[in-house]
């Protein structure tokens, strides 16, 4: 499994961060490649999301499912179509991350694990002479970049202003 995790400190309480992260359809405004998100459910376990992506000459709809929630600390999900992937958002108080002029801070963590070899060859209608392996190798670096952008934009929306965000990025040995 390839893994990537991006975390940072945001200057709002964990409960506020958690409620914000439950608005999964809003994520479409954070990614260059995510065109829209269609929600079926209320955000609790069993809720499905169709994530409509486009990149290069390809378009693809991933289907994810919320598998567990632990308010206000965690939202677990998995992809239920075409590839083995799962991940979570985790939120925890971070008293060490609170600057003198800020009341509270939370550490936000976005984690994704996926098996590129599990991608279905029939998942995407590929142009002639383009292999799924080629697409996967081109997309893997985009996953890390997009995870970083998403976390930066979440911080900006939560805090109401743009600032330099100190991101911690961790990747597994075979990761992007």
N, C-alpha and C positions, 0 to 999 in steps of 0.2 A: 504494500500500500504506500502511495505517496501521501505526504501530509504537509500541510502548511498551517501555521498559526500566527495570527497578528493580534497584538494586544497593545493597549495604551491606557493612560489615565484620563478620565473625563471629570470635570468639576461639577457634578450633579450627584444626588443620592442614587443608590442602586435601584430603588423602586421606580424612579423616573426613567432611568436607563432601560429597565426591563419593559415598562409599558411602551416606550418608544420602539424597542426592537420587535414587539409583537405586531407592529404595523408593517408586516412583510411586503405587501403590495407597494409600499412607498419606496422600497429598495430600487425600483426601476430607475428612479432619478439619480442614483449613485453610480451607475455603470454605463460605460459607453456601448457595451454590447448587449445589455439587457433591455429589450424594447418595452416589455410590459410583464406584469404579474397578475394572474387571475386566481383569486382565492375561492375555495369551496370549503367553508367551515368558519368557525369563530376564532381560530388561532390555538385552540386546545388540541390535545393529541387526537390524531385522525384527520386533522385539517390538511387538505391537499392544496398545493400551489402549482400552477402551470407557469413556468418561467420561459418566456419567449426570447431567445437569443438570436442575434444575427452577427456574422463576422465574415469578412471577405465575400465569397459568393454563396455562403451557406446560411441556412436558417435552421433552428432546432428548438423544439419545445421540450424542456426537461420537466419532469413531474416530481415534486418533492412532497414529503409528508412529515408533519410534526409527530414525533414519536413519544416525546415526554416533555413536560414543563415542570419546573420547580420555582414558582414565583417567590421572590423576585431575583433568583440567582441563575436560572439556566433554561434554555430552550434547545431541545435536541431535535434533529431532523435527519432524514435520509432521502436519497434519490430512489424512486421506486420503478424507474423505467430506463433501460438501455445501458446503465453503467452502475457498478458498485461504488457508492459514495455515501458518506454520512458526515455529520458535523454537529456543531453546537455553537451557541452564543453563551458565554458565561459572564456573570457580573458579580463583583464582590466589593465590599468596602475597601478603601485603600488609604488608611490614615497617614501612611508615610508619603503619599503623593500629594498631600494638601499644602499648597503654598500659604504663606502667612495671610494673604489677602483673600483667601477662599475658605468657605465654611466646611465643605465636604468634597470628597473625591471618591470615585469608583474606578476599579480596573475593569475594562471591557476586553473580552477575549473572543475572537472569531477563529474557530478551528474547523478545518475540513480535511478528510482523509478519503482517498479515492484510489481505485485500481484501474490504471489506464488500459491494462490488458483485458479488462472485462467489457470494454465498450463494444456494443453491438455493431457489426458491420452494416446492418440495415437501418441503423438509427438516423442516418443522414443520407440524403440523396446527393452523392458525390459526383462532381464533374468527371468526365472520362479521364483516365490516366492519373487520377488522384486517389491515393490509398488512405485508409483510415489511420494507419500508422503515421503517415505524413501529417495529417490533420492533428493528431494527438501531440506530436512533437512541436507543432506550431502553437497549439493552444496552451500547453503546460506553462510556459512563461507568462502568458496572459492571466492565468489564474492567480499567480502571486501578485502581479501588478494590480489586478482588479480587487483582490482582497485588501490590499493596502489602501487603495482609493476609497473603498467602501467604508473602512474604519475611519479614515480622515474625514470623510463627509458626514458620517454619523456624529463625530465629535463636534463638528461645526454646527450642525443642526441642533444638537442637544444644548450647546453652550450659547447659541445665538450669535456667534461671531467666529471668524476665521482666526486661527493661530497656528504657530508651528507646533506640530504634534510629534512627540517622541514615541516612535513605534518600535516595538520589539517584534522581530520576525524570526520565527523558528521553522525550520523545514526538516523533514525526515531525511534519511540517507539517500533515498531515491527520488527526492522531491524536486519540485520546480524551483 
